[in-house]
Amino acid sequence: MPAQAPTHDSALEEQHIAKHSDPIPPQEAEEPEARNTMSELEHAIIALEKKNWRYQGRKEQAILNMGLSPIAYYQKLNSMIDDPRIIARYPVETDAWRARRESNM
């Protein structure tokens, strides 16, 4: 049985699909979202840093409750305030935290 020739309408549809369907590779499609996402830990650290702490001991207890030692917490914070994702989302806060870090050096 010979193959049927495509109808005029289906040929136009195939041309349109071929012309206009240049899919973005999956890794490129996911990159912007992946770059903009923050982990739960990063959100928790930002929230903790935004609070005004009357007593340093309470902040240290909150850090321990997060499952981090104070050293690990501040190491993570220091890496976060130089992270472009965090800077883009919290520009004013990261500027203030970097200034505070540099004044302590």
ABEGO torsion letter per residue (X at the ends): XBBBBBBAAAAAAAAAAAAABBBBBAAAAAAAAAAABBBAAAAAAAAAAABBBABAAAAAAAAAAAGBBAAAAAAAAAAAAABAAAAAABAAAAAAAAAAAAAAX
